[in-house]
Amino acid sequence: MANHAATKKDVRQSAKRNERNRYYGKTTRNAIRDIRALEDNKAASEKLPEVSSMIDKLARRGTIHKNKAANLKRKLALKVNALKK
């Protein structure tokens, strides 16, 4: 690492962003896991918009790719719709 103030600052910022991205990613993964475990259609339907919003935020931040976000949301919607039957 270069011994410049700007480089040191960049390393600090990068570490902070990495920690924040890991937190949001893990929180979203836990929410996805929880909604997949639900067997009640009403509860899953209520939770789906909240989890979809979390996934969209990850894609907007660049933590995950936008196509991955779309695939995750699609799979969750299919799972929730399958509970209706």
N, CA and C atoms as a LAMMPS dump frame, in Angstrom:
ITEM: TIMESTEP
0
ITEM: NUMBER OF ATOMS
255
ITEM: BOX BOUNDS ff ff ff
-5.0000000000000000e+02 5.0000000000000000e+02
-5.0000000000000000e+02 5.0000000000000000e+02
-5.0000000000000000e+02 5.0000000000000000e+02
ITEM: ATOMS id mol type element x y z
1 1 1 N 0.837 -1.173 0
2 1 2 C 0 0 0
3 1 3 C 0.885 1.24 0
4 2 1 N 0.525 2.178 -0.83
5 2 2 C 1.281 3.425 -0.878
6 2 3 C 1.073 4.202 0.421
7 3 1 N 2.057 4.948 0.8
8 3 2 C 2.022 5.676 2.059
9 3 3 C 1.544 7.109 1.825
10 4 1 N 0.349 7.231 1.242
11 4 2 C -0.234 8.538 0.984
12 4 3 C -1.515 8.662 1.788
13 5 1 N -1.832 9.866 2.167
14 5 2 C -3.027 10.096 2.975
15 5 3 C -4.28 9.654 2.222
16 6 1 N -4.334 9.957 0.93
17 6 2 C -5.516 9.604 0.142
18 6 3 C -5.676 8.09 0.035
19 7 1 N -4.575 7.367 -0.086
20 7 2 C -4.635 5.907 -0.179
21 7 3 C -5.089 5.312 1.145
22 8 1 N -4.585 5.853 2.247
23 8 2 C -5.001 5.37 3.554
24 8 3 C -6.493 5.604 3.773
25 9 1 N -6.958 6.77 3.347
26 9 2 C -8.374 7.079 3.474
27 9 3 C -9.209 6.124 2.619
28 10 1 N -8.727 5.843 1.414
29 10 2 C -9.438 4.934 0.518
30 10 3 C -9.551 3.539 1.125
31 11 1 N -8.499 3.098 1.792
32 11 2 C -8.527 1.785 2.445
33 11 3 C -9.555 1.78 3.575
34 12 1 N -9.611 2.864 4.349
35 12 2 C -10.6 2.964 5.428
36 12 3 C -12.022 2.944 4.876
37 13 1 N -12.243 3.709 3.813
38 13 2 C -13.578 3.769 3.218
39 13 3 C -13.986 2.41 2.655
40 14 1 N -13.04 1.754 2.006
41 14 2 C -13.314 0.451 1.42
42 14 3 C -13.688 -0.566 2.49
43 15 1 N -12.983 -0.552 3.606
44 15 2 C -13.273 -1.477 4.693
45 15 3 C -14.658 -1.206 5.276
46 16 1 N -14.993 0.063 5.395
47 16 2 C -16.292 0.441 5.944
48 16 3 C -17.42 -0.014 5.006
49 17 1 N -17.229 0.207 3.712
50 17 2 C -18.238 -0.208 2.736
51 17 3 C -18.381 -1.73 2.71
52 18 1 N -17.242 -2.419 2.792
53 18 2 C -17.264 -3.878 2.778
54 18 3 C -18.056 -4.416 3.963
55 19 1 N -17.835 -3.859 5.11
56 19 2 C -18.552 -4.285 6.32
57 19 3 C -20.049 -4.018 6.178
58 20 1 N -20.4 -2.85 5.648
59 20 2 C -21.808 -2.497 5.467
60 20 3 C -22.468 -3.429 4.457
61 21 1 N -21.781 -3.702 3.339
62 21 2 C -22.337 -4.595 2.328
63 21 3 C -22.524 -6.005 2.869
64 22 1 N -21.578 -6.473 3.673
65 22 2 C -21.697 -7.804 4.268
66 22 3 C -22.9 -7.868 5.197
67 23 1 N -23.11 -6.81 5.973
68 23 2 C -24.243 -6.776 6.897
69 23 3 C -25.564 -6.825 6.129
70 24 1 N -25.724 -5.951 5.143
71 24 2 C -26.976 -5.912 4.385
72 24 3 C -27.186 -7.215 3.609
73 25 1 N -26.118 -7.773 3.063
74 25 2 C -26.231 -9.027 2.334
75 25 3 C -26.67 -10.156 3.233
76 26 1 N -26.084 -10.249 4.414
77 26 2 C -26.425 -11.318 5.349
78 26 3 C -27.857 -11.149 5.854
79 27 1 N -28.245 -9.925 6.148
80 27 2 C -29.602 -9.662 6.616
81 27 3 C -30.619 -10.065 5.553
82 28 1 N -30.326 -9.745 4.311
83 28 2 C -31.232 -10.098 3.22
84 28 3 C -31.282 -11.605 3.022
85 29 1 N -30.133 -12.274 3.087
86 29 2 C -30.122 -13.732 2.952
87 29 3 C -30.949 -14.397 4.054
88 30 1 N -30.853 -13.863 5.27
89 30 2 C -31.647 -14.407 6.37
90 30 3 C -33.141 -14.204 6.12
91 31 1 N -33.51 -13.037 5.599
92 31 2 C -34.919 -12.759 5.314
93 31 3 C -35.432 -13.689 4.221
94 32 1 N -34.605 -13.955 3.206
95 32 2 C -34.989 -14.872 2.128
96 32 3 C -35.17 -16.274 2.693
97 33 1 N -34.243 -16.692 3.542
98 33 2 C -34.346 -18.015 4.167
99 33 3 C -35.628 -18.12 4.989
100 34 1 N -35.961 -17.076 5.736
101 34 2 C -37.151 -17.099 6.581
102 34 3 C -38.427 -17.183 5.747
103 35 1 N -38.482 -16.435 4.645
104 35 2 C -39.696 -16.451 3.825
105 35 3 C -39.84 -17.791 3.109
106 36 1 N -38.729 -18.425 2.763
107 36 2 C -38.8 -19.75 2.135
108 36 3 C -39.291 -20.8 3.114
109 37 1 N -39.029 -20.608 4.401
110 37 2 C -39.421 -21.575 5.414
111 37 3 C -40.896 -21.463 5.789
112 38 1 N -41.522 -20.328 5.452
113 38 2 C -42.924 -20.135 5.813
114 38 3 C -43.82 -21.088 5.032
115 39 1 N -44.837 -21.583 5.713
116 39 2 C -45.814 -22.468 5.068
117 39 3 C -47.179 -21.799 4.975
118 40 1 N -47.318 -20.641 5.592
119 40 2 C -48.581 -19.916 5.597
120 40 3 C -48.574 -18.871 4.486
121 41 1 N -49.556 -18.941 3.605
122 41 2 C -49.608 -18.033 2.455
123 41 3 C -49.773 -16.585 2.891
124 42 1 N -50.615 -16.349 3.891
125 42 2 C -50.873 -14.978 4.332
126 42 3 C -49.6 -14.319 4.866
127 43 1 N -48.87 -15.021 5.702
128 43 2 C -47.634 -14.473 6.272
129 43 3 C -46.584 -14.249 5.19
130 44 1 N -46.481 -15.206 4.271
131 44 2 C -45.49 -15.08 3.202
132 44 3 C -45.834 -13.924 2.277
133 45 1 N -47.128 -13.744 1.98
134 45 2 C -47.558 -12.647 1.106
135 45 3 C -47.274 -11.289 1.736
136 46 1 N -47.42 -11.205 3.051
137 46 2 C -47.153 -9.942 3.739
138 46 3 C -45.663 -9.634 3.774
139 47 1 N -44.841 -10.653 3.868
140 47 2 C -43.396 -10.457 3.982
141 47 3 C -42.717 -10.252 2.622
142 48 1 N -43.348 -10.722 1.546
143 48 2 C -42.73 -10.67 0.221
144 48 3 C -42.337 -9.256 -0.228
145 49 1 N -43.2 -8.236 -0.111
146 49 2 C -42.777 -6.892 -0.55
147 49 3 C -41.58 -6.355 0.223
148 50 1 N -41.528 -6.66 1.503
149 50 2 C -40.406 -6.202 2.339
150 50 3 C -39.088 -6.833 1.875
151 51 1 N -39.111 -8.134 1.618
152 51 2 C -37.907 -8.843 1.189
153 51 3 C -37.511 -8.415 -0.221
154 52 1 N -38.501 -8.194 -1.09
155 52 2 C -38.215 -7.733 -2.449
156 52 3 C -37.529 -6.374 -2.418
157 53 1 N -37.971 -5.529 -1.511
158 53 2 C -37.354 -4.209 -1.363
159 53 3 C -35.901 -4.336 -0.908
160 54 1 N -35.635 -5.255 0.005
161 54 2 C -34.265 -5.472 0.478
162 54 3 C -33.376 -5.939 -0.674
163 55 1 N -33.917 -6.835 -1.503
164 55 2 C -33.155 -7.349 -2.642
165 55 3 C -32.874 -6.224 -3.637
166 56 1 N -33.878 -5.379 -3.888
167 56 2 C -33.697 -4.25 -4.805
168 56 3 C -32.621 -3.287 -4.309
169 57 1 N -32.591 -3.065 -3.014
170 57 2 C -31.582 -2.166 -2.446
171 57 3 C -30.17 -2.723 -2.644
172 58 1 N -30.025 -4.038 -2.495
173 58 2 C -28.71 -4.644 -2.725
174 58 3 C -28.285 -4.451 -4.177
175 59 1 N -29.221 -4.619 -5.095
176 59 2 C -28.903 -4.456 -6.513
177 59 3 C -28.566 -3 -6.818
178 60 1 N -29.292 -2.075 -6.219
179 60 2 C -29.042 -0.655 -6.459
180 60 3 C -27.662 -0.241 -5.948
181 61 1 N -27.26 -0.813 -4.825
182 61 2 C -25.937 -0.515 -4.27
183 61 3 C -24.816 -1.179 -5.045
184 62 1 N -25.156 -2.2 -5.832
185 62 2 C -24.126 -2.917 -6.568
186 62 3 C -23.567 -4.089 -5.792
187 63 1 N -24.202 -4.426 -4.667
188 63 2 C -23.749 -5.563 -3.876
189 63 3 C -24.013 -6.86 -4.621
190 64 1 N -25.172 -6.933 -5.282
191 64 2 C -25.477 -8.074 -6.146
192 64 3 C -25.864 -7.545 -7.519
193 65 1 N -25.792 -8.387 -8.521
194 65 2 C -26.122 -7.996 -9.89
195 65 3 C -27.632 -7.854 -10.029
196 66 1 N -28.068 -6.973 -10.909
197 66 2 C -29.509 -6.732 -11.054
198 66 3 C -30.243 -7.97 -11.561
199 67 1 N -29.587 -8.796 -12.37
200 67 2 C -30.243 -10.012 -12.848
201 67 3 C -30.383 -11.038 -11.718
202 68 1 N -29.4 -11.086 -10.837
203 68 2 C -29.512 -11.974 -9.675
204 68 3 C -30.671 -11.528 -8.797
205 69 1 N -30.817 -10.228 -8.634
206 69 2 C -31.933 -9.704 -7.848
207 69 3 C -33.263 -10.105 -8.48
208 70 1 N -33.354 -9.975 -9.785
209 70 2 C -34.587 -10.342 -10.481
210 70 3 C -34.875 -11.832 -10.326
211 71 1 N -33.846 -12.658 -10.433
212 71 2 C -34.031 -14.104 -10.282
213 71 3 C -34.482 -14.466 -8.87
214 72 1 N -33.885 -13.833 -7.864
215 72 2 C -34.274 -14.106 -6.484
216 72 3 C -35.732 -13.73 -6.246
217 73 1 N -36.132 -12.551 -6.73
218 73 2 C -37.5 -12.094 -6.531
219 73 3 C -38.486 -13.004 -7.255
220 74 1 N -38.108 -13.457 -8.444
221 74 2 C -38.977 -14.343 -9.211
222 74 3 C -39.191 -15.662 -8.464
223 75 1 N -38.099 -16.237 -7.959
224 75 2 C -38.206 -17.504 -7.245
225 75 3 C -39.038 -17.365 -5.974
226 76 1 N -38.874 -16.252 -5.279
227 76 2 C -39.67 -16.04 -4.07
228 76 3 C -41.147 -15.884 -4.407
229 77 1 N -41.441 -15.155 -5.477
230 77 2 C -42.831 -14.971 -5.887
231 77 3 C -43.462 -16.306 -6.274
232 78 1 N -42.708 -17.144 -6.982
233 78 2 C -43.22 -18.458 -7.341
234 78 3 C -43.515 -19.29 -6.098
235 79 1 N -42.626 -19.221 -5.123
236 79 2 C -42.791 -19.971 -3.879
237 79 3 C -44.046 -19.504 -3.133
238 80 1 N -44.24 -18.187 -3.044
239 80 2 C -45.396 -17.645 -2.331
240 80 3 C -46.68 -17.985 -3.082
241 81 1 N -46.655 -17.887 -4.403
242 81 2 C -47.844 -18.22 -5.197
243 81 3 C -48.183 -19.699 -5.105
244 82 1 N -47.182 -20.541 -4.956
245 82 2 C -47.423 -21.981 -4.843
246 82 3 C -48.111 -22.317 -3.518
247 83 1 N -47.916 -21.467 -2.507
248 83 2 C -48.55 -21.702 -1.212
249 83 3 C -50.054 -21.476 -1.268
250 84 1 N -50.512 -20.718 -2.249
251 84 2 C -51.945 -20.438 -2.362
252 84 3 C -52.737 -21.687 -2.708
253 85 1 N -52.098 -22.63 -3.365
254 85 2 C -52.805 -23.826 -3.825
255 85 3 C -52.926 -24.863 -2.741
